[in-house]
Structure formats: structure tokens, C-alpha cells
Amino acid sequence: MLNAKPAEEQNQIAENQKEIPFGRPWIEDAERAAVMKVLEGHILTHGPLCHQFEDDFAAYVGGGKAVTTSSCMAALHLSVLHFGLGPGDEVLVPAQTHVATVHAVEIVGATPVFVDCELETGNMDLDILESKITPKTKAIVLVHYVGIPMQMDRVCDLAQKHNLHVIEDCALAVGSFYKGKHVGLWGNTGCFSFYPVKHITTAEGGMLISKDEKTATAIQNFRAFNYDRSFTERKIPGVYDVIGVGLNYRMSELQAALGVTQVAKLDRIQAKRAENFKALKASLEKVKGVRHVLDSNHPEGQSSYYCVIAILEEEIAQKRNDIVLALTADKVGCSIYYPQPVPRMKYYAGKYDTDAGDYKNAAVISDASIALPVGPHLDTEDMAVIAENLKQKIESI
Ligand SMILES: Cc1ncc(COP(=O)(O)O)c(C=O)c1O
């Protein structure tokens, strides 16, 4: 229990405190007008705005071909299906990630092989990853943890040496670069999420990118029933053929209208995130009880600054959930990324007999960290309020 201040005093703090949400979509008149324009027309799905969003997104990341999808999970699923992963195949996956990264492997019957992460970045430890490669290993499905880029040249060297596919989960990595190249363009595919708290949003939605045009085109078709021509390409309405089995993981025009408007302000969004991140990191480095803040440890790794992950000292970490609750009560939005290492989650723990010692850094991040907001809905004054609040909560334990 926290040594709480008297209830009246606590309520006073909470009342005077401006709300600092963890995430808030940045929706303005431009987004509302763009959606209304779609509704006033007659093309509600797989139309020109999806293509425009794809082109604008590819221009933002600086290359490759982009394909809109209904979510990041859909883009990951399409990737593993495209590369034919299935029973008997081993796929290296992070122990510390959103479960979607691993579900993509599990859902096709391949075997996820969990790899622990580094404590400084939250990204897979590449030495451990290499030690887990066997003749059955067919792919790496990696995550750029909260937008901190992995060292993709090392990943690609390993993949080439062992003939592995590389699927990048870039759900939180719009704006993450490694050695000047946007993530998602290093591996075979990159999968992005536009869920409401992400860098940009389409409500639900995702994007798959690939530096390889053939891969992107095949996945584009697969995403839409594997029709041989899209709605807009049909000379005779209703006439098409099918070139393979497929799914419907398309994005609607309403979502794409949001996407086009949001991409246009990505530079402003990223500048604000970077500014907030740097301010909060600097403040937290002076807070006793905060062990470190995760960040890229490579001079040429540029994060997308999704949030600040503060790792607490061991004795403070035991009260982490109390601190999270106390911050929330004082209207300081915070979260946990991610609540358990995936191999510790009920389904995976029941199915795969993993040793907790195999993912001890992932466990530290799940058990001893607090995720704090840096989104463009906030400014550096809010960062000072967050740091001061966390300091107070730690001191009052
Ligand atoms: C790393 C990661 N991958 C995938 C996803 C799933 O994204 P979506 O909701 O777009 O399927 C998330 C969601 O937060 C995530 O954090």
C-alpha cells in the first residue's frame, strides 16, 4: 500500500490536476471533413483513397510498395501465409511483445521459439536469437519494441546466412529508422497498426509494406480474395477471375480517408513525440527509484518514440501496480507494455514448456516497468507533471 496522503488532500490533487491521457487520437476538422466526403459519395471500400493512402505511406517511409489492411494482425497473418509457414516450421519470436506477433505464427500451426530481449531496448537479443536457430527454423517474426528499431543489418545477415524470412512487426514503429532506412523495408515485409492510440489512426487498420514489389503484389491480391482484378480495374462490372485462395482483410475508404489526412501531419506528430520523449527521459533520469528508460542504444537507431518505458528499481518495482493505480487516480495516464512475456500468458504457458529463466529480461520489463505518454496531445509542461507525479508516488511508498 502507498502511504497515502489524507483523502481530502488526495482529492484536491486529483481535482486540480489536468487530465493527461495515455493516448488520444489527433482528430481535427480535416479528418472529419475527409470522412464526410466519403459518406457523401458512393465508394465506401477498396477505392481511390486506399490507393492514395498506400502511396502516401510509401512516400513517408521512403520506398517499397504499401498495401492497406484491416489491422496489423491481418498484415502479420498475410505475411506468414504468403511465406508458407506452417506445421513443422520453427519461427523465432520475441518473448516481449504484443501477443499479435506470436499469434501470427501460432495460427498457421508453426512453432514459436521465444527469444529473450535486451534490457536497454526491449528488443530481441541477437546472440540468443542466433543460438536458437536450428535446421527447422524458417523465419524470424520480430518486433521493434515500442518503436525502438532493432539492429536490422545484423538481423538480415543472420537471415541470409540461414535462409530465413524476416517479418517485421512495426505496429508502434511509424517513424523508426535504422541507419537511415525506415523499419519494415529491411525484412521481407513490415506490418503497421493504426489502432487509435498509435502514431496515426484509422480507428482499426493496418499497412503492409515490402521492398519487394512481387511480394507486396501477391499479398495485395491475397488480401482481397485473390481476385485477378480489383473493383476499379474491372472493364465489365462484376466480371473477374480468381487466381488463388484468399481472404478479405481490406481497409474501407472511410478508414483510408482518415489515414490520408493523418499521414499528412506525421512530421508534426513525430517532432512533438521526440521533444516530449527527450524531456521526460531527462527528468526521469533524475528520479530516484527509476533504474533506466528504454531507448535505442545504437547511434544510428532512431525511435518512433511511442512512449517512455521507465524500469523501476527492484524494491520499488514490487509496488509497481500500486504506483500505476495511484498515477491513474491523479489523472496521469499510464500503461504496461506488455503485461506478461508471451510465453507466460495462459495459452502459451499451457502449450509450450518454457523455462522462466529463458525470458528473464522480458519478465523485468513486464513486471517492473511503467509506460508513460509522450503523444502530440501533450507538451513538455505535461512531461514535467508526469515526472513530478511519478517521483511523488515513488517517495510515498
Ligand atoms: C507490437 C504490436 N503488434 C501488433 C499489434 C496489433 O495491432 P492491430 O490492433 O492493428 O492488429 C499491436 C497492438 O497494440 C502491437 O502492440
The ligand as an ORCA input file, in Angstrom:
! r2SCAN-3c Opt
* xyz 0 1
  C       3.638     -4.870    -31.269
  C       2.211     -4.996    -31.714
  N       1.913     -5.785    -32.755
  C       0.663     -5.908    -33.211
  C      -0.383     -5.240    -32.616
  C      -1.770     -5.452    -33.138
  O      -2.182     -4.340    -33.897
  P      -3.657     -4.312    -34.510
  O      -4.576     -3.954    -33.377
  O      -3.626     -3.238    -35.562
  O      -3.932     -5.659    -35.070
  C      -0.136     -4.413    -31.519
  C      -1.227     -3.704    -30.862
  O      -1.051     -2.898    -29.976
  C       1.194     -4.281    -31.048
  O       1.490     -3.517    -29.987
*
